Amino acid sequence: MRRVLLHLGLHKTGTTAAQSFLYENRELIWPHYSLVLPYKTRKSGLANAATRHSVYRLDDTLATFGSKMNTFLGQIDFGTRRGLILSEENFGGLRPSRNRAEGYAAMPELASTLVGTIRRQLIGDEVDITIYLSLRERSEWLRSLWAHDLQRRRLVEDFDAFCAALDHLPGLPTVADRIQERLPEVHVQTRWLEDLQETRFGPGTPFAEFLGLPQDKASKLVPPSKSNTSLPQDALNELLALNRSPLEDTALVAQKKALIKSAQRAFADQT
């Protein structure tokens, strides 16, 4: 049986650390699973096809995602028994703070298209597919989205206004439930980031468990070296003030980069 693990995010729930774990342990993973990470899905245009569909929700945009996925999978060496581990949060669609009307509404159909394409690619083989979603307590998840957008965009909303604008979106566990309803034959697994942070591999723990390596190999697994650290509140307040300032874009970007670098350096000095 070929085993498949599809990590579809969600955004700002430890995905950077999860992907770091997979990449840093790729040599242990490869004999058993082909590994697909964002540097492949984004270079191939797959992530863009998924986010585009999440915005437009057309038959054509969904078909484009499926077609690109089929072509991509056809280039993977599955050998005779090798499974697949894929991690790409954008396969759930554009992050909700950039797609406020839809949120993750397109995620079930994107997941269904992905699963169907994999089954067709591996037709003739028995395939066991798990979709894994990492969850996060709602207020901290929203704060992380807000902080991300403060850094990457000219967001001028304070946190309360930002939360109010996303209040209509369902909770992350509901997103997982809707995927399970769409794909009853697939196991949808969820883990809370807050719980994973207490484990040896952090957000990489569900993957270590899925691998089920023998003890001699499992002992060689290393924790993720990369993660997105939260900026302190005073730095976020300064970013908000900069975004609200009359600075032209080039100067704004430069000042924000300097502020972020300074805050990250201060955090590193404290740890």
Secondary structure, DSSP 8 states (H G I E B T S, - for coil): -EEEEEE---TTSSHHHHHHHHHHTHHHHTTTEEEE-HHHHHHTTHHHHHHHHHHH--HHHHHHHHHHHHHHHTTS--TTT-EEEEE-GGGG-S-GGGSTTTTTTTHHHHHHHHHHHHHHHTTTS-EEEEEEEEE--HHHHHHHHHHHHHHHS-----HHHHHHHTTTS--HHHHHHHHHHH-TTSEEEEEEHHHHTTSTTGGGHHHHHHH---HHHHTT----S-------HHHHHHHHHHHHS---HHHHHHHHHHHHHHHHHHHHHH-
